[in-house]
Amino acid sequence: MFGITRTEESKLTSWYFEIDRRLLLCVLLLMLLSLIFSVSAGSVAAERINKPWFYFLVKALPFYGIGLSALFVASFCNRKWVIWLAMANLALGLLLLPVTVVSPYIIKNSARFVSFGLFNIMPADIMKPGFVVMTAYFLSKMKEKYGENIFLNKDAWRFDSWLSWIYYSMLFIPVLLIIFRHPDFGTAVLYLGVLAIMLFIAGLPWIFVPVFGTVALVMLGVAFLTLGHVRRRFLTFFTGEGDNFQVSNSVEAIRNGGLMGAGNDAFVKQNLPDAHTDFIYAVIVEDLGALAGCALLVALFYVLRRLILNATRAKDLFVLYTLGGTAALFGIQVCINMMTTLGLFPPKGMTLPFISYGGSSLLAYCVLFGFVLALMREDKWK
């Protein structure tokens, strides 16, 4: 392919033959489909604010360019550079998160953005690659220093070493509280779920499952009592009474699409306020039909399968934890978005990875998958 043979000695040749090309091609396909879908879904949202049909497409193009560049550049990195870049990414997120507390840029009553004039950044999205990679690095170093029992070993809870659960907790808990305060209950649960899965992969006894379940229930209870929109959404979901406008139109759009799509008769999507973001899957199914929707699901779950398969083959604990965390992040976010779209879960305002419009989310996943491809490539030679 492209005239490249294994006999040629170059960094590009090595990268081409060592990279997980199936995973890379599937990610590139999802990004291409996202551009195509943004025309249909984005035109609906643009028309609602009296903008040209290509308004959101034009806004998204720079992010696709930067995202693709970041994906390929990161995939060429070695382990050392992946760690340093992930550390820088996490540091950026930790610096921007407090800004959302003291001087937030509010969109749709959510103070989770930081404005830079021409564009807005969501720190909780941007720092996902750093969170996954640095948590994986922390867990692997803990295993090196304290052995298999890193959770019940009292030395792992001391203050006299940075490799301590105390210091990790001192970073993670404030981050979780800030995200929860935005308010962004969905992303807070996402972070907690990813951390829980990574800890169980690292050997946390299953007896602690109720602990994470209790924490999630406490967060839900606090959100239900203190956040009006969360309370309304859950009451509407369980009682069927109240404002169920978005979800009902999402389900109706999917029904209207039928098996082969409604084409020019796709009109339900006009009523979806978040047609190009949270509910883009409903627009896709209404336009192209259930068969196309199932094909997209296959592509998304194929990405998840490649991550899990490579994790089971990993020789390095750091790579195993990174792939496990990436699979957890990607899988949970896809499931939450799909369940919301199908009316199986209260709306959470969570995008569909690589598909929904959203610069912060796209850039974060491009960087993260670039890191993953780089680590898998290097792990083959261990």
Secondary structure, DSSP 8 states (H G I E B T S, - for coil): -TT--TTS-SHHHHHHHHS-HHHHHHHHHHHHHHHHHHHHHHHHHHHHTT--TTHHHHHHHHHHHHHHHHHHHHHT--HHHHHHHHHHHHHHHHHHTTHHHHS-EEETTEEEEEE-SS-EE-HHHHTHHHHHHHHHHHHHHHHHHH-S-TTT-GGGG-SSSSSSHHHHHHHHHHHHHHHHHTT-HHHHHHHHHHHHHHHHHTT--GGGHHHHHHHHHHHHHHHHHH-HHHHHHHHHHHH--S--HHHHHHHHHHHHHTTT--GGG--GGGG-TTTTTTTHHHHHHHHH-HHHHHHHHHHHHHHHHHHHHHHHH-SSHHHHHHHHHHHHHHHHHHHHHHHHHTTSS-------TTTSS-HHHHHHHHHHHHHHHHHHHHHTT-
